[in-house]
Amino acid sequence: MSLITTQPTRRRATFHDLTVSRVDRLTDDAVAISLAVPEELREEFAFEPGQHLTVKATLGGEEVRRSYSCCISRADSASRGEVRVATARVPEGVMSSWLNSEVKPGDVLQVMSPLGSFVCPTDPTARKHHVGIAAGSGITPVLSLLTTVLEEEPQSRVTLIFGNRRTDSIMFLEELMDLKNRYPGRFTLINVLSREVQDVELFTGRIDRAKFEEFLATFIPEDEVDEWYLCGPFEMVETVRTVLAERDVDAAHVHHEIFHVDDAGTPVLTEAVEVAPDAPPVAVATVTLDGRTTTVPMRSKDQTILAATLIERPDAPFSCTGGVCGTCRAKVVDGEIRMDRNYALEPDEVERGYALMCQSHPVTDTVTIDYDA
Ligand code: FES
């Protein structure tokens, strides 16, 4: 390993200790956790609505990292000096169970500054129709996005189609009803329940292709929508994206995020590829992170660049390791890589050379990676 020291070129997301200021129970199995942001970190934790925070904790003797979307509007975050995340308990989920049952005001959590490209800039002069389609805890980034739109675009209107099992499993029901009261002419909320029969048949069941096409035929013709925000399980998001693509909706206006891989998802740092530590290198990655360049030997091209990098640079950022959260994003400035899965980067980011290191393998014998770019 060789080191070359240069100056950091930009601030990168890093972990900080934040104190829990409030825990709000949203449903029997979901909580929202507010975290106080000290004055000196306010700028660093100023987030774009739709971005997420990674929480790190040692649970059962192992380091666990999970990403949770910010679920507070930009204005509320600034006025309260807080960020807020929400989590629904996942069966056998280590982190979500801990956050749901153990964490209390006064506790200190290790939290990474905000990341993510599921964002949309607002324009106070815009007169747009924004439509959110969310299911379950997919509401968390969508709530932040849509609330900010309502607050910052006074002439725009917002429709949210929100899928859940039953009324008592709806996260943020109170906040959503409050939004309806605050913006009666500009915010329409449609709850779709899969295990509770409603008066309107369209509002009962799951948000699948048939139901979404019916919504397009009745409530939300696609040519009357300017921006789409989709967040929920993979299948729902992909179905809606496919239907919109079939109808020639410009993908640049279809913003999407699948559920963050939560506790039931890809285990952190499980490296499927067995790599003998003394095997001769077959490729070399030159990695720049926080202004410091490190030569990382790769002993198999099936190993991910993240896995190899962490051996030399334990400070390399990651969270889900499943291609979902975007925490491990870096620019490939030289050489060629192949990426297994990408649910985090927009097509234009990939075109500009960015890749997810937890999913990337070298194709050429040398690759140069810049986390600071
Ligand atoms: S660590 Fe989440 S996408 Fe790579």
Residues whose N, C-alpha, C, O or C-beta is under 5 A from the ligand:
A	BS01	FES	F318 S319 C320 T321 G322 G323 V324 C325 G326 T327 C328 A344 L356 C358
